[in-house]
Amino acid sequence: MTLRANGADARVSEADGNTPLHHAARSADAGVAALLRDAAADVDVVNAEGVTPLGMACAAGGLPAGVGGTASGRSGGTVGHG
């Protein structure tokens, strides 16, 4: 079964702008992140702090900074690069 088949919305966000993909990235759960991507989760969405799911994964140690593109951090710089 897929997330979409069960009516789940991978693009939903909380009041702080975090999406399910932000949470999967924070927990470094690659399996859940892959499921969310397959369900059309937006990898470029920015939360209220200006952080993308990739930025969150880098900050959590799930990916090295700069892998797969630019990871926006809170200061507007890139995570791991000042």
MIDOSE-1310 file (N, C-alpha, C; in nm, 2 decimals, decimal comma, always signed):
residues 82
mtlr	+0,08/-0,12/+0,00/+0,00/+0,00/+0,00/+0,09/+0,12/+0,00; +0,04/+0,22/-0,06/+0,11/+0,35/-0,07/+0,04/+0,45/+0,02; +0,12/+0,56/+0,05/+0,06/+0,67/+0,12/-0,06/+0,73/+0,05; -0,05/+0,75/-0,08/-0,16/+0,81/-0,15/-0,28/+0,72/-0,16
anga	-0,26/+0,59/-0,17/-0,37/+0,49/-0,18/-0,45/+0,50/-0,05; -0,39/+0,54/+0,06/-0,46/+0,55/+0,19/-0,51/+0,69/+0,22; -0,50/+0,78/+0,12/-0,55/+0,91/+0,13/-0,46/+1,01/+0,21; -0,33/+0,97/+0,23/-0,24/+1,06/+0,30/-0,19/+1,17/+0,21
darv	-0,17/+1,29/+0,27/-0,12/+1,40/+0,19/+0,03/+1,43/+0,24; +0,12/+1,40/+0,15/+0,26/+1,42/+0,19/+0,31/+1,56/+0,19; +0,22/+1,65/+0,14/+0,25/+1,79/+0,13/+0,19/+1,88/+0,24; +0,12/+1,81/+0,33/+0,06/+1,89/+0,44/+0,17/+1,95/+0,53
sead	+0,14/+2,07/+0,59/+0,24/+2,13/+0,68/+0,17/+2,17/+0,81; +0,26/+2,18/+0,91/+0,21/+2,23/+1,04/+0,22/+2,38/+1,05; +0,18/+2,44/+1,16/+0,18/+2,58/+1,18/+0,32/+2,64/+1,16; +0,42/+2,56/+1,20/+0,56/+2,61/+1,19/+0,62/+2,58/+1,05
gntp	+0,54/+2,53/+0,96/+0,58/+2,50/+0,82/+0,65/+2,37/+0,80; +0,67/+2,29/+0,91/+0,73/+2,16/+0,89/+0,63/+2,06/+0,83; +0,69/+1,98/+0,74/+0,61/+1,88/+0,67/+0,65/+1,74/+0,72; +0,58/+1,64/+0,68/+0,63/+1,50/+0,71/+0,77/+1,48/+0,67
lhha	+0,81/+1,54/+0,55/+0,95/+1,52/+0,50/+1,05/+1,59/+0,59; +1,02/+1,70/+0,65/+1,10/+1,77/+0,75/+1,13/+1,67/+0,87; +1,02/+1,61/+0,92/+1,03/+1,52/+1,03/+1,11/+1,40/+1,00; +1,09/+1,34/+0,88/+1,17/+1,22/+0,84/+1,32/+1,26/+0,83
arsa	+1,34/+1,38/+0,77/+1,48/+1,43/+0,76/+1,55/+1,45/+0,89; +1,47/+1,51/+0,99/+1,53/+1,53/+1,12/+1,57/+1,40/+1,19; +1,49/+1,30/+1,17/+1,51/+1,17/+1,23/+1,61/+1,08/+1,15; +1,65/+1,14/+1,03/+1,74/+1,06/+0,94/+1,68/+0,93/+0,90
dagv	+1,55/+0,93/+0,88/+1,48/+0,81/+0,83/+1,47/+0,80/+0,68; +1,57/+0,75/+0,62/+1,57/+0,74/+0,47/+1,46/+0,67/+0,41; +1,41/+0,56/+0,48/+1,30/+0,48/+0,43/+1,17/+0,56/+0,42; +1,14/+0,63/+0,53/+1,02/+0,72/+0,53/+1,04/+0,83/+0,43
aall	+1,15/+0,89/+0,43/+1,18/+1,00/+0,33/+1,15/+0,95/+0,19; +1,19/+0,83/+0,16/+1,17/+0,78/+0,02/+1,02/+0,76/+0,00; +0,95/+0,71/+0,09/+0,81/+0,69/+0,08/+0,74/+0,82/+0,06; +0,78/+0,92/+0,13/+0,72/+1,06/+0,12/+0,75/+1,12/-0,02
rdaa	+0,88/+1,10/-0,07/+0,91/+1,15/-0,20/+0,83/+1,08/-0,31; +0,81/+0,95/-0,29/+0,72/+0,87/-0,39/+0,58/+0,92/-0,39; +0,54/+0,98/-0,27/+0,40/+1,04/-0,26/+0,40/+1,18/-0,29; +0,50/+1,23/-0,36/+0,51/+1,37/-0,41/+0,54/+1,48/-0,31
advd	+0,61/+1,44/-0,20/+0,64/+1,54/-0,10/+0,74/+1,64/-0,17; +0,72/+1,77/-0,13/+0,80/+1,88/-0,18/+0,93/+1,89/-0,11; +1,04/+1,86/-0,18/+1,18/+1,87/-0,12/+1,23/+2,01/-0,10; +1,16/+2,11/-0,17/+1,21/+2,24/-0,17/+1,13/+2,33/-0,07
vvna	+1,03/+2,28/+0,00/+0,95/+2,36/+0,09/+1,03/+2,41/+0,20; +1,01/+2,53/+0,24/+1,08/+2,60/+0,35/+0,99/+2,62/+0,47; +1,04/+2,58/+0,59/+0,96/+2,60/+0,71/+0,97/+2,74/+0,76; +0,91/+2,77/+0,87/+0,91/+2,91/+0,93/+1,04/+2,96/+0,96
egvt	+1,14/+2,87/+0,99/+1,27/+2,90/+1,02/+1,36/+2,91/+0,90; +1,31/+2,89/+0,78/+1,38/+2,90/+0,66/+1,46/+2,78/+0,62; +1,42/+2,66/+0,68/+1,50/+2,54/+0,66/+1,42/+2,44/+0,57; +1,49/+2,39/+0,47/+1,43/+2,28/+0,39/+1,45/+2,15/+0,45
plgm	+1,38/+2,04/+0,40/+1,40/+1,91/+0,45/+1,55/+1,87/+0,43; +1,61/+1,90/+0,32/+1,75/+1,87/+0,30/+1,84/+1,94/+0,41; +1,81/+2,07/+0,44/+1,89/+2,14/+0,54/+1,87/+2,07/+0,67; +1,75/+2,03/+0,70/+1,73/+1,96/+0,83/+1,80/+1,83/+0,84
acaa	+1,81/+1,75/+0,73/+1,88/+1,63/+0,73/+2,03/+1,65/+0,75; +2,08/+1,76/+0,68/+2,22/+1,79/+0,70/+2,25/+1,83/+0,85; +2,17/+1,91/+0,90/+2,19/+1,95/+1,04/+2,18/+1,84/+1,14; +2,09/+1,74/+1,11/+2,07/+1,62/+1,19/+2,18/+1,52/+1,17
gglp	+2,27/+1,54/+1,08/+2,37/+1,44/+1,05/+2,33/+1,33/+0,95; +2,21/+1,35/+0,89/+2,17/+1,24/+0,80/+2,24/+1,24/+0,67; +2,29/+1,36/+0,63/+2,36/+1,37/+0,50/+2,47/+1,47/+0,52; +2,58/+1,46/+0,45/+2,68/+1,56/+0,46/+2,63/+1,69/+0,39
agvg	+2,67/+1,80/+0,44/+2,63/+1,93/+0,38/+2,67/+1,94/+0,24; +2,58/+1,99/+0,16/+2,61/+2,01/+0,02/+2,57/+1,89/-0,07; +2,54/+1,78/-0,02/+2,50/+1,66/-0,10/+2,36/+1,68/-0,16; +2,36/+1,67/-0,29/+2,23/+1,69/-0,35/+2,18/+1,83/-0,37
gtas	+2,26/+1,93/-0,35/+2,22/+2,06/-0,37/+2,25/+2,15/-0,25; +2,20/+2,27/-0,25/+2,22/+2,36/-0,14/+2,12/+2,34/-0,03; +2,16/+2,33/+0,09/+2,07/+2,31/+0,20/+2,06/+2,45/+0,27; +1,95/+2,51/+0,27/+1,93/+2,64/+0,33/+1,92/+2,63/+0,48
grsg	+2,00/+2,71/+0,55/+2,00/+2,71/+0,70/+1,92/+2,83/+0,75; +1,91/+2,84/+0,88/+1,84/+2,95/+0,94/+1,89/+3,09/+0,91; +2,02/+3,10/+0,89/+2,08/+3,23/+0,87/+2,08/+3,27/+0,72; +2,03/+3,18/+0,64/+2,02/+3,21/+0,50/+2,15/+3,15/+0,43
gtvg	+2,25/+3,11/+0,50/+2,37/+3,05/+0,45/+2,34/+2,91/+0,42; +2,44/+2,83/+0,39/+2,42/+2,69/+0,37/+2,46/+2,61/+0,49; +2,39/+2,51/+0,52/+2,43/+2,43/+0,64/+2,57/+2,37/+0,62; +2,65/+2,39/+0,73/+2,78/+2,34/+0,72/+2,88/+2,43/+0,65
hg	+2,83/+2,54/+0,60/+2,92/+2,64/+0,53/+2,91/+2,78/+0,59; +2,87/+2,79/+0,71/+2,87/+2,92/+0,78/+2,74/+2,99/+0,77
